[in-house]
Amino acid sequence: MAKEIVLTAEGYEELKKRYEHLTTEGRREVAERIKEARDFGDISENSEYDDAKNEQAKIEDEIAELEEQLREATIVEKADLKVGVVAIGSTVSIKGARNKEMKFKLVGSAEADPDLNRLSNESPIGRAVLGGKKGDKVDVVTPKGTVKYEITAISRV
């Protein structure tokens, strides 16, 4: 059974742009690298050719993965979000021990990026806050034990 792919509208557009880039410029660039490497002569001992062919395989794998994600995606629109309830697409603020605040956008796993404060609904924190309301206290199970957080704000930004 295929894993459900949930995306925000913004995440869907980002994946679509990546797909379009790879199917046009990405393929064109790697084809040019292969052509240049062939011009070096014998391809059986040509590391530039091997590198270019490996890059081509990576691009084609990523294109196939993006095609499947885009085809199977369930898109969550801001208008569909309930006010005051944490859902995919919500921006959530939580407060933990020592009053340490954390703010993140809850997204599907395909668009998660902790460096950009976009946490997956499948992450420990994402699972804990999903469906929560402001003021709810949630337990997040981590490898080092359970951590308690309070949901301090929810927005649809």
C-alpha positions as CSV (number, residue, x, y, z in Angstrom):
1,M,0.0,0.0,0.0
2,A,1.4,3.4,-1.0
3,K,2.2,5.9,1.7
4,E,-0.2,8.9,1.8
5,I,1.6,12.1,0.5
6,V,0.2,15.2,2.1
7,L,1.4,18.6,0.9
8,T,0.5,22.2,1.6
9,A,-0.4,24.2,-1.6
10,E,3.0,25.9,-1.3
11,G,4.8,22.6,-0.9
12,Y,3.0,21.2,-4.0
13,E,4.1,24.2,-6.0
14,E,7.7,23.8,-4.8
15,L,7.8,20.2,-5.9
16,K,6.3,21.1,-9.2
17,K,9.0,23.7,-9.8
18,R,11.7,21.2,-8.9
19,Y,10.2,18.7,-11.3
20,E,10.0,21.2,-14.1
21,H,13.6,22.3,-13.5
22,L,14.9,18.7,-13.5
23,T,12.9,17.7,-16.6
24,T,14.2,20.7,-18.6
25,E,17.5,22.3,-17.4
26,G,18.6,19.3,-15.3
27,R,18.3,16.8,-18.2
28,R,19.9,19.3,-20.6
29,E,22.9,20.0,-18.4
30,V,23.6,16.4,-17.7
31,A,23.2,15.5,-21.5
32,E,25.8,18.3,-22.2
33,R,28.2,16.8,-19.6
34,I,27.8,13.3,-21.2
35,K,28.5,14.8,-24.7
36,E,31.6,16.6,-23.4
37,A,32.8,13.5,-21.7
38,R,32.4,11.4,-24.9
39,D,34.6,13.9,-26.7
40,F,37.5,13.0,-24.3
41,G,37.8,9.7,-26.1
42,D,37.5,6.1,-24.9
43,I,34.5,6.0,-22.5
44,S,35.5,2.7,-20.9
45,E,38.2,4.5,-18.9
46,N,36.6,7.9,-18.7
47,S,35.7,9.0,-15.2
48,E,34.0,12.2,-16.4
49,Y,31.6,10.0,-18.5
50,D,31.0,7.7,-15.5
51,D,30.2,10.7,-13.3
52,A,27.9,12.3,-15.8
53,K,26.0,9.0,-16.3
54,N,25.7,8.6,-12.5
55,E,24.3,12.1,-12.3
56,Q,21.9,11.3,-15.1
57,A,20.6,8.3,-13.2
58,K,20.2,10.3,-10.0
59,I,18.2,13.0,-11.9
60,E,16.0,10.4,-13.5
61,D,15.4,8.7,-10.1
62,E,14.4,12.0,-8.6
63,I,12.1,12.9,-11.5
64,A,10.3,9.5,-11.1
65,E,10.0,10.1,-7.3
66,L,8.6,13.6,-7.9
67,E,6.2,12.4,-10.5
68,E,4.8,9.9,-8.1
69,Q,4.6,12.5,-5.2
70,L,2.8,15.0,-7.5
71,R,0.4,12.4,-8.8
72,E,-0.5,10.9,-5.4
73,A,-0.5,14.1,-3.4
74,T,-3.3,15.2,-1.2
75,I,-3.2,19.0,-1.1
76,V,-4.2,20.8,2.1
77,E,-5.5,24.3,1.4
78,K,-5.4,27.1,4.0
79,A,-9.2,27.5,3.7
80,D,-9.7,23.9,4.7
81,L,-7.9,24.4,8.1
82,K,-10.1,24.7,11.2
83,V,-9.3,27.8,13.2
84,G,-7.6,27.0,16.5
85,V,-6.8,23.4,15.7
86,V,-3.3,22.2,14.7
87,A,-3.4,20.7,11.2
88,I,-1.0,20.2,8.3
89,G,-0.3,23.7,7.1
90,S,-0.6,25.3,10.5
91,T,2.1,27.4,12.1
92,V,2.5,26.3,15.7
93,S,4.3,27.7,18.7
94,I,5.1,25.5,21.6
95,K,6.7,26.0,24.9
96,G,8.8,23.4,26.6
97,A,10.6,23.0,29.9
98,R,12.5,26.1,31.0
99,N,10.0,28.1,28.9
100,K,11.9,27.5,25.7
101,E,9.7,28.5,22.7
102,M,9.7,26.8,19.4
103,K,7.8,27.9,16.3
104,F,7.4,25.8,13.2
105,K,5.1,25.0,10.3
106,L,3.5,21.5,10.3
107,V,3.8,20.0,6.9
108,G,3.7,16.5,5.2
109,S,6.9,14.5,5.2
110,A,7.6,15.3,1.5
111,E,8.2,19.0,2.3
112,A,9.7,18.7,5.8
113,D,12.8,20.7,6.4
114,P,13.9,21.3,10.0
115,D,16.4,23.9,8.9
116,L,13.5,26.0,7.6
117,N,11.3,25.2,10.7
118,R,9.0,22.9,8.7
119,L,8.3,19.8,10.7
120,S,6.7,16.7,9.4
121,N,3.3,15.5,10.7
122,E,5.1,12.2,11.1
123,S,7.8,13.5,13.4
124,P,7.5,13.0,17.2
125,I,6.5,16.6,17.7
126,G,4.3,16.7,14.7
127,R,2.3,13.6,15.8
128,A,2.0,15.0,19.3
129,V,0.6,18.4,18.3
130,L,-1.6,17.3,15.4
131,G,-5.2,18.0,16.3
132,G,-4.2,20.0,19.4
133,K,-5.5,23.4,20.5
134,K,-4.0,26.4,22.1
135,G,-3.3,25.6,25.8
136,D,-3.1,21.8,25.3
137,K,-0.2,20.1,26.9
138,V,1.3,17.3,24.8
139,D,3.9,14.6,25.5
140,V,6.6,14.0,22.9
141,V,8.3,10.7,23.1
142,T,12.0,11.0,22.2
143,P,14.9,8.5,22.4
144,K,16.0,10.3,25.7
145,G,12.5,10.1,27.2
146,T,9.2,12.0,27.2
147,V,9.3,15.8,26.9
148,K,6.2,17.9,27.8
149,Y,5.2,20.9,25.7
150,E,2.3,23.4,25.7
151,I,0.8,24.7,22.5
152,T,0.9,28.5,22.9
153,A,-0.2,29.6,19.5
154,I,-1.7,28.3,16.2
155,S,-2.1,30.3,13.0
156,R,-2.8,29.5,9.3
157,V,-0.1,31.7,8.0
